[in-house]
Amino acid sequence: MHAQTLHLGMSGNHAEIEEVGVSLQLTERERQVALLASQGIPNKVIARELGITDGTVKAHLNSIFTKTGVSNRTGLVLRRENLKKRFGAT
């Protein structure tokens, strides 16, 4: 069985997540967008809250999906919930 680890922390302007030996680096803004999106908040509201455009939110989501290996918001929510259950992360 492979060791499974999770590290949530800040390194410069990046949030780092390490799970099963894979390191994912999300920028601070990507982390903010991911958190809001995983709560079901619409792109327009995320954009308004963060002072960015809808297009920028979509670009961040595409980057987040690529980095986390999910294809949509539902996958993002499921991945977040799975990590919380397995490692007690927020």
Sequence and secondary structure as in RCSB ss.txt:
>XXXX:A:sequence
MHAQTLHLGMSGNHAEIEEVGVSLQLTERERQVALLASQGIPNKVIARELGITDGTVKAHLNSIFTKTGVSNRTG
LVLRRENLKKRFGAT
>XXXX:A:secstr
     EEEEEETTEEEEEETTEEEEEEHHHHHHHHHHHTT  HHHHHHHHT  HHHHHHHHHHHHHHHT SSHHH
HHHHHHHHHHHH   
